[in-house]
Amino acid sequence: MGWFDRLRQGLSRSREQLNELAGPLGVDLKEVVSGSSSASLEELQDALLLADVGQIAASEILEDLKASGSRDLRQALSEALTLQLEPDARRAQLRRLGFTPDARRAAVVPRGAVIMVVGVNGVGKTTTVAKLGAYYRAQGRSVLFAAGDTFRAAATEQLAIWGDRLGIPVTRGAAGSDPAAVAFDAATARRVRGLDLLLVDTAGRLHTKHNLMEELRKVVRVIDKADPGEPAEIWLVLDASTGQNGLLQAQAFHQAVKLSGVVVTKLDGTARGGILVQVVRELGLPIKFIGVGESQDDLQPFDAREFVAALLD
């Protein structure tokens, strides 16, 4: 099964809800707006809300549909949804220029960058770090891992195993050692060795624990001390199946360390795909990668058009 098919399968729940409540999407949009179709805008709005799109975005999507020059509901809904998956400034720009989003630009990071990966317990940060390493290694980048989750011994060993498998070196410390020290050593090593990319794993933490979030800020500070201006990117790993609670996590982490992007994992059949819209709308952050399974190639750069096609197809 190819990537798109796996993504489409993962979004099956939301897609079924849209089709069940909104009726067949391949209908005349003008008839829907005028009320002469079996499908209605109110039912479509209900379906969007059940998919976790959110009230503000759902209302704006309906306004876009009413203003659309298209006669095809599916096409108009596809463009409106894709637009909602762009951060605020980018969305405004696209409205002015006409709807032409770039595909898969989310994965582009500068050479010599540090990407710090954060999130709560159980979302798959260590595996995500490994998959990101595999992706960028395949792009010809020289990569270094930092095993910064020193409180969970299995995480250090897990990343070391991934490093051996992928041919990526790993900077690690003893179990229970200071994660900031590991990050400092790794950032120094990346700069001295001239490697293209450092991926820093971090310990999972409850977003409501102040002292743990302070520790995260410390890791950011020591990386900047070892390699001024870094980390260039701080990405939150978010489990799609957590829904609204995931949005609260994102808000707390963003307030603590100023996130630059989100990686959404576990987009399987239980997830409501619309939560991605809320993350983008509420935080103004881009979705960087999405994952639909456990294998190495199940994490791919986010492409809004591809995502919406899988949701509506």
VEXVEX-774332 format. One line per 5 residues: number of its first residue (from 1); their letters; for each residue z, x, y of N, C-alpha, C. Coordinates in Angstrom, 1 decimal. Each point is the difference from the previous one (the first is absolute). Layout:
! residues N
NUM> A> Z:X:Y:Z:X:Y:Z:X:Y; ...
//
This chain:
! residues 313
1> MGWFD> 0.0:0.8:-1.2:0.0:-0.8:1.2:0.0:0.9:1.2; -0.9:-0.3:1.0:-0.1:0.8:1.2:1.1:-0.3:1.0; 0.0:0.8:1.1:1.1:-0.2:1.0:-0.1:-1.4:0.6; -1.2:-0.4:0.4:-0.1:-1.3:0.7:0.5:-1.1:-0.9; -0.4:0.1:-1.3:0.4:-1.1:-1.0:1.5:0.0:-0.1
6> RLRQG> 0.7:1.2:-0.1:1.4:0.0:-0.1:0.7:-0.5:1.3; -0.6:0.3:1.1:0.5:-0.6:1.3:-0.1:-1.5:0.0; -1.2:-0.5:-0.4:-0.2:-1.4:0.0:0.9:-0.7:-1.0; 0.3:0.6:-1.1:0.9:-0.6:-1.0:1.5:0.0:0.6; 0.3:1.1:0.7:1.3:0.0:0.6:0.2:-1.0:1.1
11> LSRSR> -1.0:-0.5:0.6:0.1:-1.0:1.1:-0.3:-1.4:-0.5; 0.0:-0.1:-1.3:-0.4:-1.3:-0.6:0.9:-1.2:0.5; 1.3:0.3:0.1:0.9:-1.1:0.4:-0.3:-0.5:1.4; -0.2:0.9:0.9:-0.3:-0.5:1.4:-1.4:-0.6:0.1; -0.9:0.5:-0.8:-1.4:-0.6:0.0:0.0:-1.4:-0.5
16> EQLNE> 0.8:-0.2:-1.1:0.1:-1.3:-0.6:0.6:-1.0:0.9; 1.0:0.4:0.8:0.7:-0.9:0.9:-1.0:-0.4:1.2; -0.7:1.0:0.4:-1.0:-0.3:1.1:-1.0:-1.0:-0.5; -0.5:0.2:-1.2:-1.1:-0.9:-0.5:0.6:-1.4:-0.3; 1.2:0.0:-0.5:0.6:-1.3:-0.4:0.4:-0.8:1.2
21> LAGPL> 0.6:0.6:1.0:0.4:-0.8:1.2:-1.1:-0.2:1.0; -0.9:0.9:0.1:-1.0:-0.1:1.1:-1.3:-0.5:-0.5; -0.1:-0.3:-1.3:-1.2:-0.5:-0.6:-1.0:1.2:-0.1; -1.2:-0.3:-0.5:-1.0:1.0:-0.1:-0.3:0.7:1.3; 0.0:1.3:0.0:-0.2:0.8:1.3:-1.5:0.0:0.4
26> GVDLK> -0.9:-0.2:-1.0:-1.4:0.1:0.4:-0.6:-1.3:0.6; 0.7:-0.5:1.0:-0.4:-1.3:0.6:-0.4:0.3:1.5; -0.6:-1.0:0.6:-0.4:0.1:1.4:1.2:0.0:0.9; 0.2:1.0:0.7:1.1:0.2:0.9:0.1:-1.1:1.1; -1.2:-0.4:0.5:-0.1:-1.0:1.0:0.6:-1.4:-0.5
31> EVVSG> -0.3:-0.2:-1.3:0.5:-1.3:-0.5:1.5:0.1:-0.2; 0.6:1.2:-0.3:1.4:0.1:-0.2:0.7:-0.2:1.4; -0.6:0.6:1.0:0.6:-0.1:1.4:-0.1:-1.4:0.5; -1.0:-0.7:-0.3:-0.2:-1.4:0.4:0.8:-1.0:-0.8; 0.4:0.4:-1.2:0.8:-0.9:-0.8:-0.8:-0.8:-1.0
36> SSSAS> -1.3:0.3:-0.1:-0.9:-0.7:-0.9:-0.1:0.6:-1.4; 0.7:1.1:-0.2:0.0:0.7:-1.3:1.2:-0.4:-0.8; -0.1:0.2:-1.3:1.2:-0.2:-0.9:1.1:1.0:0.3; -0.4:1.2:0.5:0.9:1.1:0.4:0.4:-0.3:1.4; 1.3:0.4:0.3:0.4:-0.2:1.4:0.7:1.3:0.5
41> LEELQ> 0.0:0.2:1.3:0.7:1.2:0.6:1.5:-0.1:-0.2; 0.6:-1.1:-0.1:1.4:-0.1:-0.2:0.3:0.5:-1.4; -0.8:-0.4:-1.0:0.3:0.4:-1.4:-0.3:1.5:-0.1; -1.0:0.5:0.7:-0.2:1.5:0.0:1.2:0.7:0.6; 0.5:-0.5:1.1:1.2:0.6:0.6:1.2:0.0:-1.0
46> DALLL> 0.2:-1.0:-0.7:1.1:-0.1:-1.0:-0.3:1.1:-1.0; -1.2:0.2:-0.5:-0.3:1.0:-1.0:0.2:1.4:0.5; -0.3:0.2:1.3:0.2:1.3:0.6:1.5:0.3:0.1; 0.8:-1.0:0.3:1.4:0.2:0.1:0.7:0.3:-1.4; -0.5:-0.7:-1.0:0.5:0.2:-1.3:-0.4:1.4:-0.5
51> ADVGQ> -1.0:0.6:0.5:-0.5:1.3:-0.4:0.8:1.1:0.8; 0.9:-0.4:0.9:0.9:0.9:0.8:-0.8:0.6:1.2; -1.0:-0.7:0.4:-0.7:0.5:1.2:0.8:0.0:1.3; 0.9:-1.1:0.1:0.8:-0.1:1.1:-0.5:-1.0:1.0; 0.9:-0.7:0.8:-0.4:-1.1:0.8:-0.9:0.4:1.2
56> IAASE> 0.3:1.1:0.6:-0.8:0.5:1.2:-1.4:0.3:-0.5; -0.1:0.8:-1.0:-1.3:0.5:-0.5:-0.8:-1.2:-0.5; 0.6:-1.0:-0.7:-0.7:-1.1:-0.5:-0.6:-0.9:1.1; 0.8:-0.2:1.0:-0.4:-0.7:1.2:-1.2:0.7:0.7; 0.1:1.3:0.1:-1.1:0.7:0.6:-1.3:0.0:-0.8
61> ILEDL> 0.2:0.0:-1.3:-1.2:-0.1:-0.9:-0.7:-1.3:0.2; 0.8:-1.1:0.1:-0.6:-1.3:0.2:-0.8:-0.1:1.3; 0.6:0.7:1.1:-0.7:0.0:1.3:-1.3:0.8:-0.2; 0.0:1.1:-0.7:-1.2:0.8:-0.2:-1.1:-0.9:-0.8; 0.5:-0.7:-0.9:-1.0:-0.9:-0.8:-0.6:-1.0:0.9
66> KASGS> 0.8:-0.6:0.9:-0.5:-1.0:0.9:-1.1:0.6:1.0; 0.3:1.2:0.3:-0.9:0.7:1.0:-1.2:0.7:-0.7; 0.0:0.0:-1.3:-1.0:0.8:-0.7:-1.4:-0.7:0.1; -1.0:0.9:0.1:-1.4:-0.5:0.0:-0.6:-0.2:-1.4; 0.8:0.4:-1.0:-0.4:-0.1:-1.4:0.1:-1.5:-0.4
71> RDLRQ> -0.9:-0.4:-1.0:0.1:-1.3:-0.6:0.6:0.1:-1.3; 0.3:1.2:-0.5:0.6:0.2:-1.3:1.5:0.3:0.1; 0.8:-0.9:-0.6:1.5:0.2:0.1:0.4:1.3:-0.6; -0.5:0.4:-1.2:0.4:1.2:-0.6:-0.3:1.2:0.8; -1.2:0.1:0.6:-0.3:1.1:0.9:0.9:0.1:1.2
76> ALSEA> 0.2:-1.2:0.6:0.8:0.0:1.3:1.5:0.4:-0.4; 0.5:-0.5:-1.1:1.4:0.3:-0.4:0.1:1.5:-0.3; -1.0:0.5:-0.7:0.0:1.4:-0.3:0.1:0.9:1.2; -0.8:-0.3:1.0:0.0:0.8:1.3:1.3:-0.2:0.7; 0.6:-1.2:0.0:1.2:-0.2:0.7:1.2:0.7:-0.7
81> LTLQL> 0.0:0.0:-1.3:1.1:0.6:-0.8:-0.1:1.5:0.2; -1.2:0.6:-0.1:-0.2:1.4:0.2:0.4:0.5:1.3; -0.2:-0.8:1.1:0.4:0.3:1.3:1.6:0.1:0.1; 0.6:-0.9:-0.8:1.5:0.0:0.0:0.6:1.2:-0.6; -0.8:0.7:-0.8:0.5:1.2:-0.7:-0.2:1.3:0.8
86> EPDAR> -0.3:-0.2:1.3:-0.1:1.1:0.9:1.2:0.0:1.0; 0.6:1.1:0.3:1.1:0.1:0.9:-0.4:-0.6:1.4; 0.9:-0.4:0.8:-0.2:-0.8:1.2:-1.1:0.6:0.9; 0.1:1.3:0.4:-0.9:0.6:0.9:-1.4:0.0:-0.6; -0.1:0.4:-1.3:-1.3:0.0:-0.7:-0.6:-1.4:0.0
91> RAQLR> 0.8:-1.0:-0.3:-0.5:-1.4:-0.1:-0.5:-0.4:1.3; 0.7:0.3:1.1:-0.5:-0.4:1.3:-1.4:0.7:0.3; -0.1:1.3:-0.3:-1.2:0.7:0.2:-1.2:-0.6:-0.8; 0.3:-0.4:-1.2:-1.1:-0.6:-0.8:-0.4:-1.3:0.5; 0.9:-0.8:0.6:-0.4:-1.2:0.6:-0.9:0.2:1.2
96> RLGFT> 0.2:1.1:0.7:-0.8:0.3:1.2:-1.4:0.5:-0.5; 0.0:0.8:-1.0:-1.3:0.7:-0.4:-0.8:-0.8:-1.0; 0.6:-1.0:-0.6:-0.6:-0.7:-1.1:0.6:0.6:-1.3; -0.1:-0.8:-1.0:0.8:0.3:-1.2:-0.6:1.1:-0.9; 0.4:1.2:0.2:-0.6:1.1:-0.8:1.1:1.0:-0.4
101> PDARR> 0.9:-0.4:-0.9:1.0:0.9:-0.5:-0.5:1.2:-0.8; 0.6:1.1:0.1:-0.5:1.2:-0.9:0.7:-0.1:-1.3; -0.7:0.3:-1.1:0.5:-0.1:-1.3:0.8:1.3:-0.4; 1.1:-0.1:-0.6:0.8:1.1:-0.6:0.3:1.1:1.0; 0.1:-0.2:1.2:0.5:1.1:0.9:1.4:0.2:-0.1
106> AAVVP> 0.8:-0.9:-0.6:1.4:0.1:-0.1:0.5:1.3:-0.7; -0.8:0.5:-0.9:0.4:1.1:-0.8:-0.2:1.4:0.7; -0.6:0.0:1.1:-0.4:1.2:0.7:1.3:0.6:0.7; 0.3:1.2:-0.4:1.1:0.7:0.6:-0.4:1.5:0.3; 0.5:0.5:1.1:-0.5:1.4:0.4:0.5:1.0:-1.0
111> RGAVI> -0.8:1.1:-0.1:0.4:1.1:-0.8:1.2:0.7:0.6; 0.9:0.5:-0.8:1.3:0.6:0.5:1.0:-1.0:0.3; 0.0:-1.2:-0.5:0.9:-1.1:0.3:1.1:-0.1:-1.0; 1.1:-0.6:0.4:1.1:-0.3:-0.8:0.1:-1.6:-0.1; 0.0:-0.5:-1.2:0.2:-1.5:-0.2:1.3:-0.2:-0.6
116> MVVGV> 0.9:-0.7:0.6:1.3:-0.3:-0.5:0.0:-1.4:-0.6; 0.4:-0.2:-1.2:0.0:-1.3:-0.7:1.4:-0.6:-0.1; 0.2:-1.2:0.5:1.3:-0.6:0.1:0.0:-1.4:-0.6; 1.2:-0.5:-0.3:0.1:-1.4:-0.5:1.3:-0.2:-0.7; 0.2:-1.3:-0.4:1.2:-0.3:-0.8:-0.1:0.4:-1.4
121> NGVGK> 1.1:-0.2:-0.8:0.0:0.4:-1.4:-1.0:-1.0:-0.8; -0.7:0.6:-0.9:-0.8:-0.7:-1.0:-1.4:-0.4:0.4; -0.4:0.4:1.2:-1.4:-0.4:0.4:-1.1:1.0:-0.5; 0.4:1.1:-0.6:-0.9:0.9:-0.6:-0.4:1.2:0.9; 0.9:0.5:0.8:-0.4:1.0:1.0:-0.4:1.3:-0.7
126> TTTVA> 0.7:0.5:-1.1:-0.4:1.2:-0.6:-1.3:-0.1:-0.7; -0.3:-1.1:-0.7:-1.3:-0.2:-0.6:-1.1:-0.1:1.1; 0.3:-0.6:1.1:-0.9:-0.1:1.1:-0.4:1.4:0.6; 1.1:0.8:0.2:-0.3:1.4:0.4:-0.9:0.7:-0.9; 0.2:-0.2:-1.3:-0.9:0.7:-1.0:-1.4:-0.5:0.1
131> KLGAY> -0.2:-1.3:0.1:-1.3:-0.6:0.1:-0.7:0.4:1.3; 0.7:0.1:1.1:-0.5:0.5:1.3:-0.5:1.4:-0.2; 0.8:0.8:-0.7:-0.4:1.4:-0.2:-1.2:0.1:-0.8; -0.2:-0.8:-1.0:-1.2:0.0:-0.9:-1.2:-0.4:0.9; 0.2:-1.0:0.8:-1.1:-0.5:0.9:-0.5:1.1:0.9
136> YRAQG> 0.9:0.6:0.7:-0.4:1.0:1.0:-0.4:1.3:-0.7; 0.5:0.3:-1.1:-0.5:1.2:-0.8:-1.4:-0.2:-0.4; -0.4:-1.3:-0.4:-1.3:-0.3:-0.4:-1.0:0.1:1.2; 0.6:-0.1:1.3:-0.8:0.1:1.2:-0.2:1.5:0.4; 0.6:0.9:-0.8:-0.2:1.4:0.3:1.1:0.6:0.8
141> RSVLF> 1.1:-0.8:0.2:1.2:0.5:0.8:0.9:0.9:-0.9; 0.6:1.0:0.6:1.1:0.7:-0.7:1.3:-0.7:0.4; 0.7:-0.4:-1.0:1.2:-0.9:0.1:1.3:0.7:-0.5; 1.1:-0.3:0.6:1.3:0.4:-0.4:0.9:-1.2:0.0; 0.8:-0.1:-1.1:1.0:-1.1:-0.1:1.4:0.6:0.4
146> AAGDT> 0.8:-0.9:0.7:1.4:0.3:0.2:0.8:-1.0:-0.7; 0.9:0.4:-1.0:0.8:-0.9:-0.8:1.3:-0.3:0.8; -0.1:-0.9:1.0:1.1:-0.2:0.9:1.0:-1.1:-0.5; -0.3:-0.6:-1.1:0.9:-0.9:-0.6:1.0:0.7:-0.9; 0.9:0.7:0.6:0.9:0.9:-0.8:1.2:-0.8:-0.6
151> FRAAA> 0.2:-1.2:0.4:1.1:-0.8:-0.5:-0.3:-0.6:-1.4; -1.3:-0.2:-0.3:-0.4:-0.5:-1.3:-0.7:1.1:-0.7; 0.7:0.6:-1.0:-0.5:1.2:-0.7:-1.3:-0.3:-0.6; -0.2:-1.2:-0.5:-1.2:-0.3:-0.7:-1.2:0.0:0.9; 0.2:-0.3:1.3:-1.1:0.1:1.0:-0.5:1.4:0.2
156> TEQLA> 0.9:1.0:0.0:-0.5:1.4:0.2:-0.8:0.4:-1.3; 0.5:-0.4:-1.1:-0.7:0.4:-1.3:-1.3:-0.8:-0.1; 0.0:-1.2:0.4:-1.2:-0.8:0.0:-1.1:0.6:0.9; 0.4:0.4:1.2:-1.0:0.6:0.9:-0.5:1.3:-0.5; 0.9:0.8:-0.6:-0.4:1.3:-0.6:-1.0:-0.2:-1.1
161> IWGDR> 0.2:-1.0:-0.9:-0.9:-0.3:-1.0:-1.4:-0.4:0.5; 0.0:-0.8:1.1:-1.2:-0.4:0.6:-0.7:1.3:0.6; 0.8:0.8:0.6:-0.6:1.3:0.6:-0.6:0.8:-1.0; 0.6:0.2:-1.2:-0.6:0.8:-1.1:-1.3:-0.7:-0.4; 0.0:-1.3:-0.1:-1.2:-0.7:-0.5:-1.2:0.1:1.0
166> LGIPV> 0.4:0.0:1.2:-1.1:-0.1:1.1:-0.3:1.4:0.5; 0.8:1.0:-0.4:-0.2:1.4:0.6:0.4:0.1:1.4; 1.1:-0.8:0.4:0.5:0.0:1.4:1.4:0.7:-0.1; 0.2:1.0:0.8:1.4:0.6:0.1:1.0:-0.9:0.5; 1.3:0.2:-0.4:1.1:-0.9:0.4:1.1:0.8:0.5
171> TRGAA> 0.5:-0.3:1.2:1.2:0.6:0.6:1.1:-0.9:-0.4; 1.1:0.6:-0.6:1.1:-0.9:-0.5:1.3:0.8:0.1; 1.1:-0.8:0.0:1.3:0.6:0.1:0.8:-0.5:-1.2; 1.3:0.5:0.0:0.9:-0.5:-1.1:0.4:-1.4:0.2; 0.3:-0.7:-1.1:0.5:-1.4:0.0:1.1:-0.1:1.0
176> GSDPA> -0.1:-1.0:0.9:1.1:-0.2:1.0:0.0:0.9:1.2; -1.0:0.9:0.1:-0.1:0.9:1.1:-0.5:-0.8:1.3; 0.1:0.6:1.1:-0.4:-0.6:1.3:-1.5:-0.2:0.0; -0.4:-1.3:0.1:-1.5:-0.3:0.0:-0.6:0.6:1.3; 0.7:0.1:1.1:-0.6:0.6:1.2:-0.3:1.5:-0.2
181> AVAFD> 0.8:0.7:-0.8:-0.3:1.4:-0.3:-1.2:0.1:-0.9; -0.2:-0.9:-0.9:-1.3:0.0:-0.8:-1.2:-0.2:0.9; 0.1:-1.0:0.9:-1.1:-0.3:0.9:-0.3:1.2:0.9; 1.1:0.7:0.5:-0.2:1.1:0.9:-0.7:1.1:-0.8; 0.4:0.3:-1.2:-0.7:1.1:-0.8:-1.4:-0.3:-0.3
186> AATAR> -0.3:-1.3:-0.3:-1.3:-0.4:-0.3:-0.9:0.1:1.2; 0.5:-0.5:1.2:-0.8:0.0:1.2:-0.3:1.5:0.4; 1.0:0.8:-0.1:-0.3:1.5:0.3:-1.0:0.5:-1.0; 0.1:-0.3:-1.3:-1.0:0.5:-1.0:-1.4:-0.4:0.3; -0.1:-1.3:0.4:-1.4:-0.5:0.3:-0.6:0.7:1.2
191> RVRGL> 0.8:0.2:1.0:-0.5:0.7:1.2:-0.3:1.5:-0.3; 0.8:0.7:-0.7:-0.2:1.4:-0.2:-1.2:0.2:-1.0; -0.1:-0.9:-0.9:-1.1:0.1:-1.0:-1.3:-0.6:0.5; 0.0:-0.7:1.1:-1.2:-0.6:0.5:-0.5:-1.1:-0.8; 0.8:-0.8:-0.7:-0.5:-1.1:-0.8:-0.3:-1.2:0.8
196> DLLLV> -0.9:-0.8:-0.5:-0.5:-1.1:0.8:0.9:-1.1:0.2; 0.9:-0.3:-1.0:0.8:-1.2:0.0:1.3:0.2:-0.8; 1.1:-0.5:0.6:1.3:-0.1:-0.6:0.4:-1.4:-0.1; 0.3:-0.4:-1.2:0.5:-1.4:-0.3:1.5:0.1:-0.4; 0.8:-0.6:0.8:1.5:0.0:-0.1:0.5:-1.3:-0.6
201> DTAGR> 0.5:0.1:-1.2:0.7:-1.1:-0.6:1.4:-0.1:0.5; 0.6:-1.2:0.1:1.4:-0.1:0.6:0.7:-1.0:-0.9; 1.3:0.1:0.0:0.9:-0.9:-0.8:-0.1:-1.4:0.5; 0.0:-0.9:-1.0:0.0:-1.4:0.4:1.3:-0.4:0.6; 0.0:-0.9:1.0:1.2:-0.4:0.7:-0.1:-1.4:0.5
206> LHTKH> 1.1:-0.7:0.0:0.1:-1.3:0.6:-0.3:0.1:1.5; -0.8:-0.8:0.5:-0.4:0.0:1.4:1.2:-0.5:0.9; 1.0:-0.5:-0.6:1.2:-0.5:0.7:1.1:1.1:0.1; -0.2:1.1:-0.6:1.1:1.0:0.0:-0.3:1.0:1.1; 0.9:0.0:1.0:-0.2:0.8:1.2:0.0:1.5:-0.3
211> NLMEE> 1.0:0.4:-0.8:0.1:1.5:-0.3:-1.2:0.5:-0.8; -0.6:-0.8:-0.8:-1.2:0.5:-0.8:-1.2:0.1:0.9; -0.1:-1.0:1.0:-1.1:0.1:0.9:0.2:1.2:1.0; 1.2:0.3:0.3:0.2:1.2:0.8:-0.4:1.3:-0.7; 0.3:0.0:-1.3:-0.5:1.1:-0.9:-1.5:0.2:0.1
216> LRKVV> -0.7:-1.2:0.0:-1.4:0.1:0.0:-0.5:0.6:1.3; 0.7:-0.4:1.1:-0.4:0.6:1.3:0.2:1.5:0.0; 1.0:0.5:-0.7:0.3:1.4:-0.1:-1.2:0.7:-0.7; -0.5:-0.6:-1.0:-1.1:0.6:-0.7:-1.2:0.1:0.9; -0.2:-1.0:0.8:-1.1:0.1:1.0:0.2:1.1:1.0
221> RVIDK> 1.2:0.2:0.4:0.3:1.1:1.0:-0.2:1.4:-0.6; 0.4:0.2:-1.2:-0.1:1.3:-0.6:-1.4:0.3:-0.3; -0.8:-1.0:-0.4:-1.5:0.3:-0.2:-0.6:0.4:1.3; 0.3:-0.6:1.1:-0.5:0.3:1.3:0.5:1.4:0.4; 1.2:0.4:-0.4:0.5:1.4:0.3:-0.8:1.0:-0.8
226> ADPGE> -0.3:-0.3:-1.2:-0.7:1.0:-0.8:-1.5:0.0:0.3; -0.6:-1.1:0.4:-1.4:-0.1:0.3:-0.2:-0.9:1.2; 0.1:0.5:1.2:0.0:-0.8:1.2:-1.1:-1.0:0.1; 0.4:-1.3:0.3:-0.9:-1.1:0.1:-0.1:-0.8:-1.2; 0.6:0.5:-1.1:-0.1:-0.8:-1.3:1.4:-0.7:-0.2
231> PAEIW> 0.0:-1.0:-0.9:-1.1:-0.5:-0.8:-1.0:-0.8:0.9; -1.2:0.2:-0.2:-1.1:-0.7:0.7:0.0:-1.5:-0.4; 0.4:-0.2:-1.3:0.0:-1.4:-0.5:1.3:-0.3:-0.7; 0.5:-1.2:0.2:1.1:-0.5:-0.8:-0.4:-1.4:-0.6; -0.2:0.0:-1.3:-0.5:-1.2:-0.6:1.1:-0.7:-0.8
236> LVLDA> 0.1:-1.3:0.2:1.0:-0.8:-0.8:-0.7:-0.6:-1.2; 0.6:0.2:-1.2:-0.5:-0.6:-1.2:0.6:-1.4:-0.1; -0.8:-1.0:-0.1:0.5:-1.4:0.0:-0.5:-0.7:-1.3; 1.0:-0.6:-0.7:-0.4:-0.8:-1.2:-0.5:-1.4:0.4; -1.2:-0.3:-0.3:-0.6:-1.3:0.5:0.7:-1.2:-0.5
241> STGQN> 0.6:0.1:-1.2:0.7:-1.1:-0.6:1.3:-0.4:0.7; 0.5:0.8:0.9:1.3:-0.3:0.7:-0.2:-1.0:1.2; -1.3:-0.2:0.4:-0.3:-1.0:1.0:0.7:0.3:1.3; 0.7:-1.1:0.5:0.7:0.1:1.3:1.0:1.1:0.1; 0.7:0.2:-1.1:1.1:1.1:0.0:-0.7:1.3:0.3
246> GLLQA> -1.2:0.2:-0.5:-0.7:1.2:0.2:-0.3:0.2:1.5; -0.3:-1.1:0.7:-0.2:0.1:1.4:1.2:0.5:0.8; 1.2:-0.5:-0.4:1.3:0.4:0.6:0.2:1.5:-0.3; -0.4:0.5:-1.2:0.2:1.4:-0.3:-0.9:0.8:1.0; -1.2:-0.4:0.1:-1.0:0.7:0.9:0.5:0.1:1.4
251> QAFHQ> 0.6:-1.1:0.5:0.5:0.0:1.4:1.1:1.0:0.2; 0.9:0.0:-1.0:1.2:1.0:0.1:-0.5:1.4:-0.1; -0.9:0.3:-0.9:-0.4:1.4:-0.1:-0.8:0.4:1.2; -0.8:-0.9:0.5:-0.8:0.3:1.2:0.9:0.3:1.2; 1.1:-0.8:0.1:0.9:0.3:1.1:0.7:1.3:-0.1
256> AVKLS> 0.3:0.5:-1.3:0.7:1.2:-0.2:-0.9:1.2:0.2; -1.2:0.0:-0.5:-0.8:1.3:-0.1:-1.4:-0.2:0.6; -0.3:-1.1:0.6:-1.3:-0.2:0.6:-1.2:0.2:-1.0; -0.1:-0.9:-0.9:-1.1:0.1:-1.0:-1.4:0.1:0.6; -0.9:0.6:-0.7:-1.4:0.0:0.4:-0.9:-0.8:-0.9
261> GVVVT> 0.5:-0.4:-1.1:-0.8:-0.8:-0.9:0.8:-0.5:-1.2; -0.7:-0.9:-0.8:0.7:-0.6:-1.1:-0.9:0.1:-1.3; 0.6:0.3:-1.1:-0.6:0.0:-1.3:0.5:-1.2:-0.8; -0.8:-0.9:-0.4:0.4:-1.2:-0.7:-0.3:0.2:-1.5; 1.1:-0.1:-0.8:-0.2:0.1:-1.5:0.3:-1.3:-0.6
266> KLDGT> -0.3:0.0:-1.3:0.2:-1.2:-0.9:-0.6:-1.2:0.5; -1.3:0.1:0.4:-0.8:-1.2:0.3:-0.5:-0.6:-1.3; 0.9:-0.5:-0.8:-0.4:-0.6:-1.3:0.0:-1.5:0.2; -0.1:-0.7:-1.1:-0.2:-1.5:0.1:1.2:-0.7:0.5; 1.1:0.6:0.2:1.2:-0.7:0.6:0.1:0.2:1.5
271> ARGGI> -0.8:0.8:0.6:0.1:0.3:1.4:-0.8:-1.0:0.8; 0.5:-0.2:1.2:-0.7:-0.8:1.0:-0.7:0.9:1.0; -1.3:0.1:-0.1:-0.7:1.0:0.8:0.1:-0.1:1.5; 0.3:-1.2:0.5:0.1:-0.2:1.4:1.1:0.8:0.7; 1.0:0.6:-0.8:1.1:0.8:0.6:-0.6:1.2:0.7
276> LVQVV> -1.2:0.5:-0.4:-0.6:1.1:0.7:-0.3:-0.4:1.5; -0.4:-1.2:0.2:-0.3:-0.5:1.3:1.2:0.1:0.9; 1.1:-0.5:-0.6:1.3:0.0:0.8:0.5:1.4:0.3; -0.2:0.9:-0.9:0.4:1.4:0.3:-0.8:0.5:1.2; -1.3:-0.2:-0.1:-0.8:0.5:1.1:0.3:-0.7:1.3
281> RELGL> 0.2:-1.3:0.0:0.2:-0.7:1.2:1.4:0.3:0.6; 1.0:0.0:-0.8:1.4:0.2:0.5:0.3:1.4:0.4; -0.6:1.0:-0.6:0.3:1.4:0.3:-1.1:0.7:0.7; -1.2:-0.6:0.0:-1.1:0.7:0.7:-0.4:1.3:-0.7; 0.3:0.0:-1.4:-0.3:1.2:-0.8:-1.2:-0.2:-0.9
286> PIKFI> -0.8:1.0:-0.3:-1.1:-0.2:-0.9:0.5:0.1:-1.5; -0.7:-0.7:-0.9:0.2:0.2:-1.4:-0.8:1.2:-0.4; 0.6:1.0:-0.6:-0.7:1.3:-0.4:-0.6:-0.1:-1.4; 0.8:-0.3:-0.9:-0.4:-0.1:-1.4:0.6:-1.3:-0.7; -0.7:-0.5:-1.0:0.5:-1.1:-0.8:-0.1:0.4:-1.5
291> GVGES> 1.0:-0.6:-0.8:0.0:0.3:-1.4:0.1:-1.2:-0.8; -0.7:-0.1:-1.1:0.0:-1.1:-0.9:0.5:0.2:-1.4; 0.4:1.2:-0.3:0.4:0.3:-1.4:0.7:1.4:0.0; 0.1:0.5:-1.3:0.8:1.2:-0.2:-0.9:1.2:-0.2; -1.3:-0.1:-0.3:-0.8:1.2:-0.2:-0.3:0.7:1.3
296> QDDLQ> -0.4:1.3:-0.2:-0.2:0.9:1.1:-1.0:-0.6:1.1; -1.0:-0.6:-0.5:-1.1:-0.5:1.0:0.3:-1.5:0.4; 1.2:-0.5:-0.3:0.3:-1.4:0.5:0.5:0.0:1.4; 0.1:1.2:0.7:0.4:0.0:1.4:-1.3:0.5:0.7; -0.4:-0.9:0.9:-1.3:0.3:0.7:0.2:-0.2:1.5
301> PFDAR> -0.8:0.7:0.9:0.0:-0.2:1.4:-0.2:-1.5:0.3; 0.7:-0.5:1.0:-0.2:-1.4:0.4:-1.2:-0.3:0.7; -0.8:-0.9:-0.4:-1.2:-0.5:0.6:0.1:-1.5:0.3; 0.2:-0.4:1.2:0.3:-1.4:0.3:-1.1:-0.9:-0.5; -1.3:0.3:0.2:-1.0:-0.8:-0.5:0.0:-0.2:-1.5
306> EFVAA> 0.3:1.1:-0.7:0.0:-0.1:-1.5:1.2:-0.8:-0.4; 1.1:0.1:0.7:1.2:-0.7:-0.4:-0.3:-1.5:0.2; -0.5:-0.4:1.1:-0.3:-1.4:0.3:-1.1:-0.6:-1.0; -0.9:0.8:-0.3:-1.0:-0.4:-1.0:0.6:-0.3:-1.3; 1.0:0.8:-0.4:0.7:-0.2:-1.3:0.9:-1.2:0.1
311> LLD> 0.5:-0.3:1.2:0.8:-1.2:0.2:-0.7:-1.3:0.0; -1.2:0.0:0.5:-0.8:-1.2:0.1:-1.1:-0.2:-1.0; -0.4:1.1:-0.6:-1.2:-0.1:-0.9:0.2:-1.0:-1.1
//
